Amino acid sequence: MRKGRPNYPSWLPPNPRERIALRQIRRSQRLVIFWMVGLLPAGWIAALLTRSDYLFVPLTVFWILVDIILAQRVAMNPCPRCGERFCAGAQMPYWYSLFNRRCATCGLSLARDEPAV
């Protein structure tokens, strides 16, 4: 931990303000995963509507770029308890942040009932 920041015990449950922020982190992780999975149906729909596959490559490139931007935003979320990046280990390509369940700095957990160990 950095100097000047309070040292929180990892077993301490989140307070109401932290619970709201954790819920937003979980929601943003799910949104990015949903966006990733949505590429295949969107590609099929575009191919069916245009009756051609010429739109599939630009759509895929656009989808992947937006996916990287969204995953990067998830990786940059601050921890509501310690203020450091929640996914401190997340580096390019940022996919680690989509499945991270615990703050790398203070141990605050995204799980609703699981105590941080």
C-alpha positions as CSV (number, residue, x, y, z in Angstrom):
1,M,0.0,0.0,0.0
2,R,1.1,3.6,-0.5
3,K,2.1,5.8,2.3
4,G,-0.6,8.0,3.6
5,R,-3.4,5.6,2.8
6,P,-5.3,3.7,5.5
7,N,-4.5,0.0,5.8
8,Y,-7.8,-1.9,5.7
9,P,-8.0,-5.4,7.0
10,S,-8.9,-7.8,4.2
11,W,-11.7,-9.4,6.2
12,L,-13.6,-6.1,6.7
13,P,-16.9,-6.3,4.8
14,P,-17.7,-3.5,2.3
15,N,-19.7,-0.5,3.6
16,P,-22.8,0.7,1.6
17,R,-20.8,3.1,-0.5
18,E,-18.3,0.4,-1.4
19,R,-21.1,-2.0,-2.2
20,I,-22.5,0.4,-4.8
21,A,-19.1,0.8,-6.4
22,L,-18.6,-2.9,-6.4
23,R,-22.0,-3.4,-8.1
24,Q,-20.9,-0.9,-10.8
25,I,-17.7,-2.8,-11.4
26,R,-19.5,-6.1,-11.7
27,R,-22.1,-4.5,-14.0
28,S,-19.3,-3.1,-16.3
29,Q,-17.5,-6.5,-16.4
30,R,-20.8,-8.2,-17.5
31,L,-21.5,-5.6,-20.1
32,V,-18.1,-6.1,-21.7
33,I,-18.5,-9.9,-21.7
34,F,-22.0,-9.5,-23.2
35,W,-20.5,-7.2,-25.9
36,M,-17.8,-9.8,-26.7
37,V,-20.4,-12.7,-27.0
38,G,-22.7,-10.5,-29.1
39,L,-20.2,-10.4,-32.0
40,L,-21.4,-13.7,-33.5
41,P,-25.1,-12.9,-33.5
42,A,-24.5,-9.4,-34.8
43,G,-22.3,-10.7,-37.6
44,W,-24.9,-13.3,-38.6
45,I,-27.7,-10.7,-38.5
46,A,-25.6,-8.3,-40.6
47,A,-24.8,-11.0,-43.1
48,L,-28.5,-12.0,-43.3
49,L,-29.7,-8.4,-43.7
50,T,-27.2,-7.5,-46.4
51,R,-27.3,-10.9,-48.1
52,S,-23.5,-10.6,-48.3
53,D,-20.5,-11.0,-46.1
54,Y,-18.7,-7.7,-47.2
55,L,-19.9,-6.0,-44.0
56,F,-18.6,-8.7,-41.7
57,V,-14.9,-7.6,-41.7
58,P,-15.6,-3.9,-40.9
59,L,-18.2,-4.9,-38.3
60,T,-15.7,-7.3,-36.7
61,V,-12.9,-4.7,-36.6
62,F,-15.3,-2.1,-35.1
63,W,-16.6,-4.7,-32.6
64,I,-13.1,-5.6,-31.4
65,L,-12.0,-2.0,-31.1
66,V,-15.0,-1.1,-29.0
67,D,-14.4,-4.3,-26.9
68,I,-10.8,-3.3,-26.2
69,I,-11.9,0.3,-25.2
70,L,-14.6,-1.1,-22.9
71,A,-12.2,-3.7,-21.3
72,Q,-9.6,-1.0,-20.8
73,R,-12.3,1.2,-18.9
74,V,-13.1,-1.8,-16.7
75,A,-9.4,-2.3,-16.0
76,M,-9.0,1.4,-14.9
77,N,-11.8,1.3,-12.3
78,P,-10.6,2.4,-8.9
79,C,-11.1,0.2,-5.9
80,P,-13.8,1.9,-3.7
81,R,-11.8,1.0,-0.5
82,C,-8.1,1.7,-1.2
83,G,-8.4,4.0,-4.3
84,E,-5.9,2.0,-6.3
85,R,-6.8,0.3,-9.6
86,F,-9.1,-2.6,-8.8
87,C,-7.4,-4.7,-11.5
88,A,-3.9,-3.7,-10.8
89,G,-2.5,-6.7,-12.6
90,A,-4.5,-5.9,-15.8
91,Q,-2.3,-4.8,-18.6
92,M,-2.8,-4.9,-22.3
93,P,-5.0,-6.7,-23.6
94,Y,-7.1,-6.0,-20.5
95,W,-9.0,-9.4,-20.6
96,Y,-7.8,-10.2,-17.0
97,S,-9.9,-7.4,-15.7
98,L,-13.1,-9.0,-17.0
99,F,-12.6,-12.0,-14.7
100,N,-10.9,-10.4,-11.7
101,R,-12.9,-10.9,-8.6
102,R,-10.7,-9.3,-6.0
103,C,-8.8,-6.0,-5.6
104,A,-5.1,-6.7,-6.1
105,T,-4.1,-4.1,-3.5
106,C,-6.4,-4.5,-0.5
107,G,-8.2,-7.8,-1.2
108,L,-11.8,-6.3,-1.4
109,S,-13.9,-9.0,-3.1
110,L,-16.6,-8.5,-5.8
111,A,-18.4,-11.6,-4.5
112,R,-21.5,-10.6,-2.6
113,D,-21.3,-13.1,0.2
114,E,-17.6,-14.1,0.0
115,P,-15.4,-12.5,2.7
116,A,-12.1,-11.2,1.4
117,V,-9.3,-13.5,2.6
